[in-house]
Amino acid sequence: MKKGKLIGIGVGPGDTELLTLKAVKMLKSVDVICAPKSADSKPSLALSIVKPILKERNNSYEILEPLFPMIEDNNKLKEYWDKAAQLISKELNKGLDVAFITLGDPSIYSTFAYIFKIINRMNFDVELIPGITSFTGCAASGKMPLAEKDEIIVIVPKVDERLEQIMEHGDTFVIMKTSRNLKLLEETIDKDERTKEILSVQNCSMDDEKIINGFSKDKKYLSTTIVKFKDKK
């Protein structure tokens, strides 16, 4: 029997209308949808984004909701990834295609990458459908061009001492999940004497989206700060 295929689908930053045509087409036909949750008590944000698309299907699909907790212990995380991969592979072995939906793009800081590695080692076919990233969505919401000509964009997933080490080499810095270490971020950016524009976006493209000129002081998990330097080093 032919095995199913795993499809990693980027569902964008939050607005259903930002899904690509290819993603919508796949979501309207795929057999199984995998929508990981960060906690049993919390619904999947990725699933809520695609719900308007799935309403047209009259429940003609199956949903898997494995738990991917927000913890730092890599050994424990691997246990959750392995469990999710087993759930997915069970459906693939039935000949069913599985769409793994993920915020933003499946190739950029996505949990899908870990599942992809496991499933790929099992010799299943895998496809990726790109999505609009959170930081391009934030730039669009804030009406800020990210780069011009030969300017260098730096994507920073975590604020630590490495940011100061590379600061002089970039023109635009996209700092993701800025609520994690806001004080260090502000101190590091303030050390650079170049003229700068700072924009922060919370819950990009969602109903409660908030755009701030400067740093966001709220502890929102889905917060991104864009720092664009005006002067060349």
N, C-alpha and C positions, 0 to 999 in steps of 0.2 A: 504493500500500500504506500502511496506517495505521502511523504511527510509534509506537515504544514510549515509555514514560514513565519518568522518573527519580524514584525515591522515596528521600528521605533518611530513614533510620530511626535514631532514638536508641535504643541498646541498654542504656542505664543505666550505673551505675558499676561493675558487675562480676558481680553475682549474676544468673544466668539467670532466676531466679524474679521478678526485678524488671522484666522485659520487660512491656510493655503487651499486652493481648489483641489489639489491632489490629496491633501489630508482629509478634506470633507468627503471626497469620493471614496477613499479607503474606509473611513468611519461608517459610511452608509452600507458597506458590503462585508466587512470583515466578520469572521465567525466569533472571535473572542476578544474582549477588551480588557487589558491589564491596567489597573489604575491604583498604584501604590498609595498607601496612607501613612502619615507620620505617627498616628496614634489611633487606637480602636475607636476612640470617642470623637475623632475628627474626620469629616468627610474629605474625600480627595478633591483638591482644588482643580487639578487637571480634569477630573471627571465632570466637575461643575461647569467647566468651560465648554465641554463638548455635549452636554446634556441637550441643548436645543437641537443639535444635529441628530442625536439618537432618538428624540421624540418621534421622528418620522418613521422609525423602524418597527414600532409596535412590539418591542421587547424580543425581536428575532435575533438575539445575540446573548452571549454569556459574559458576565463580568467577574474578573478576578481582582481581589483587593488585598494583596499581600501587605504586611506591615514593614515599613522601612523607618524605624524610629530615628529621631535626631539625636544621636549619641556620637561620641568621639572614639569609642573603643572599636578599633578596626576588626578585631577578632570576633566580637559579637555581631558587628555589622555583616561580616562575611557569612555568618550563620543565617541571617535574614535574607541575604542575597541568594544563598544556596537554596533556601526553602522556596523563594520566589521562582528561581530557575527550575526547580523540580515541578512546581505547579504548571509553569509554562510548557516545559518539555512534555508533560503528560498530555496536554492538549495538542501539541505539535505532532506527537506520535499517533494521535487519532486522525491525522491528516487535516487538522483545523489550523487556519492562520490566526495568529495572535498579534494584536496591535498593542504595544506598550506606549501609553500616552504620558508625555512628560512636559512640564512647563518649558517655555522657550524653545530651544533647539536641542535635539538629542545628542549632538556631538560636543556641546559646550557645558561643562560642569554639571552634567546630568547623571543621575543614578542609573540611567539606561546603560551607560558605558560599562558598568560592572556586570549587569545582566548579559549584555552583548558578549563580553569575553567568555562567560560561562557557557552560554548557548552556542557560541561559535565553536568552542572546543568540542561540543557534542555533535558537530558536523551538520547542524541545521542551517538552512538558508536564512539569511538576515538582510533586511532592507531598511534604509533610513530615509525618512521624509523630513526635510528640514523645516524649521519653524522660525518665526520672528523672535529674535533674542530679546531678553529683558532690557539690555542696554540700548539697543537701537529703538526699541519701543519708548524708553525713557527720553532719548534724544528727540524723538518725534513729538512726544507730549510737551517737552520743554522748548520746542522749536529751536534746537541747537544743533548745527552741523557738527559732526564729530571730528572730521578731518578734511583738510584741503591740501592740494598739491602733494608734497612729500612729507607731510606731518606724520608722526608716529603715534599710534594709539596703543595704550597699555591697559590690559584688563587685569584687575587686581581682585582675586577671590577672597583674600584675607589680609587684614592690615597687621603687619608686623615690621620688624627692622628691615626687611628687604625693600620696602617701599622707599625709604630714604636713600638706599643704595642705588636705586635705578631712576630716581626722580629726574636727574639732569638729562637723561636720555630720551624722555618722552615729551610729547606736546599736549596730548589729551590723556587723562587718566580716568578710567571707569572703575569705581570702587563699589563692589557688590556687597550686599548685606552689611551696610555701614553701621548698623546698630551694635555690632559685635565689639568694636573698639573705637568708638567715636573720638575719645580724648586723644589717643595716639594719632589718629588720622588728622585731626585739626592741628596738632603740634607739628606734625611732619610737613603738612602743606604750608603752614605759616612760615616755616624755615626758608622756603623758596621765595626769593625776592622778586620773581617775575610777576608782571601784571597777570591776573587770573580771573576767570569767570567760573563761579561755582553754582551748580544746579543739583538739587536733590529731588527725587521722585519716589513717592510711596505708593504701593499697590497700583503700579502702572496699568493704564487702560481699563481699570475696574471702576465700578460705580463710585467707590470711595477714594479714587485717585487724588493724591495731594501733591502739588508742585511747590517747591520751596526754593527761593533764591538764597543760596548759601547752604550751610550744613543743616540737616534735619536733627532736631533734638529729641524727637520721639523714638521710642524703642520698637519701631515696627520692623518685623522680620524681612518683609519684602521692600527694602529700601535700597536705593542705588544713588550714589553721588557721582557726578561728572565734574571733573576739574579740567578746564581748558586754559592752558597758558597762552598768553598773547605775545610774549616776547621770546625770541630765540636765545638760547644759551650761547 
